Amino acid sequence: MVQTENDNFISRVKKLIDSPHLSDWEEGFLSSLKTSLDKWGRLTAKQHSAFQSIESRNDPARVVAWTENFTSEMREQVVFAASYYKANPPYFSDVAERILTDEKYIPSEKLYRKLVDNRYVQRAIANAAAAPKFPAGSMAMVRDSLNVQHRLTSLRGQLVMVIDVEENVRSATKGARKVTILPVGDDQTIITEERYLKTAKV
């Protein structure tokens, strides 16, 4: 156990709880920590170490530096990430909502890294940045592979026209951009994804 019976340490915990940059987990942890301190006046070594890490991340000078250097490009990246999580629940739903509704909100550096730098969001960013494989007005052909989308099973190998293409891709899956197609000789459009189509041989 780590002795923390001095008022200075307890005031540090209370001060940190008021930080506006804490994650939900950090807020919950610190509240639990305060309860332990009020009851026992001491912490385990692991609790003490975790507190020091949170305190270091939320050092006012470090927070100010992070906030002042938060660029418009970083804002675009975190807004994209928030949109991704809204479209692919349930992770980060609360913070995603806050980012999308409060343009002044700047997540902590640690939270930003979690939101933006993971492989799923990075794949989604790459997918969104890629040019459409089948632009609107172009011709394509439904793939004849066995794993083609169920609604396209009867159209394997058939020629289709691409009517519309999704602009705001929010998927980490390669080829997941949605496209609206019209099978040749039909009058009903179908919404599918690029990965189920291939270049038409015309």
Backbone hydrogen bonds, N-H to C=O, Kabsch-Sander energy under -0.5 kcal/mol:
donor,donor_aa,acceptor,acceptor_aa,energy
2,V,43,L,-4.4
3,Q,1,M,-0.6
4,T,41,G,-1.5
10,I,6,N,-1.6
11,S,7,D,-2.3
12,R,8,N,-1.6
13,V,9,F,-1.9
14,K,10,I,-2.2
15,K,11,S,-2.4
16,L,12,R,-2.2
17,I,13,V,-2.0
18,D,14,K,-0.8
18,D,15,K,-0.6
19,S,16,L,-1.9
22,L,19,S,-0.9
27,E,23,S,-2.4
28,G,24,D,-2.2
29,F,25,W,-2.7
30,L,26,E,-2.6
31,S,27,E,-2.0
32,S,28,G,-2.0
33,L,29,F,-2.3
34,K,30,L,-2.6
35,T,31,S,-1.8
36,S,32,S,-2.0
37,L,33,L,-2.5
38,D,34,K,-2.7
39,K,35,T,-1.8
40,W,36,S,-3.5
41,G,36,S,-0.9
41,G,37,L,-0.9
43,L,2,V,-2.3
48,H,44,T,-2.3
49,S,45,A,-2.2
50,A,46,K,-2.4
51,F,47,Q,-2.4
52,Q,48,H,-2.2
53,S,49,S,-1.8
54,I,50,A,-2.2
55,E,51,F,-2.8
56,S,52,Q,-2.2
57,R,53,S,-2.2
58,N,54,I,-1.7
59,D,56,S,-1.4
62,R,59,D,-0.5
63,V,59,D,-2.7
64,V,60,P,-2.6
65,A,61,A,-2.2
66,W,62,R,-2.4
67,T,63,V,-2.7
68,E,64,V,-2.8
69,N,65,A,-1.4
70,F,67,T,-1.3
71,T,69,N,-1.0
75,R,71,T,-2.0
76,E,72,S,-2.1
77,Q,73,E,-2.2
78,V,74,M,-2.4
79,V,75,R,-2.3
80,F,76,E,-2.2
81,A,77,Q,-2.3
82,A,78,V,-2.3
83,S,79,V,-2.3
84,Y,80,F,-2.4
85,Y,81,A,-2.4
86,K,82,A,-2.0
87,A,83,S,-1.9
88,N,84,Y,-1.3
93,S,90,P,-1.2
96,A,92,F,-2.4
97,E,93,S,-1.9
98,R,94,D,-1.8
99,I,95,V,-2.5
100,L,96,A,-2.0
101,T,97,E,-1.3
102,D,98,R,-2.1
103,E,101,T,-0.5
105,Y,102,D,-1.4
112,Y,108,S,-2.8
113,R,109,E,-2.3
114,K,110,K,-1.9
115,L,111,L,-2.5
116,V,112,Y,-2.9
117,D,113,R,-1.7
122,Q,118,N,-2.1
123,R,119,R,-1.9
124,A,120,Y,-2.2
125,I,121,V,-2.6
126,A,122,Q,-2.0
127,N,123,R,-2.4
128,A,124,A,-2.5
129,A,125,I,-1.9
130,A,126,A,-1.3
137,G,162,V,-3.6
138,S,135,P,-2.0
140,A,160,V,-2.5
141,M,198,K,-2.5
142,V,158,Q,-2.3
143,R,196,Y,-2.5
148,V,145,S,-1.2
152,L,149,Q,-2.1
153,T,150,H,-1.8
155,L,152,L,-1.9
156,R,153,T,-1.1
157,G,142,V,-2.3
158,Q,155,L,-2.6
160,V,140,A,-2.8
161,M,182,L,-2.4
162,V,138,S,-3.0
163,I,161,M,-0.6
163,I,180,T,-3.4
164,D,180,T,-1.4
166,E,178,K,-2.9
169,V,167,E,-1.3
176,A,173,T,-1.6
179,V,192,T,-2.3
180,T,164,D,-2.8
181,I,179,V,-0.6
181,I,190,I,-3.2
182,L,161,M,-2.6
184,V,159,L,-2.4
186,D,183,P,-2.1
189,T,187,D,-0.5
190,I,181,I,-2.5
192,T,179,V,-3.0
192,T,190,I,-0.6
194,E,177,R,-2.1
195,R,175,G,-2.4
196,Y,193,E,-1.9
197,L,194,E,-2.4
198,K,141,M,-2.5
200,A,139,M,-0.7
202,V,200,A,-1.1
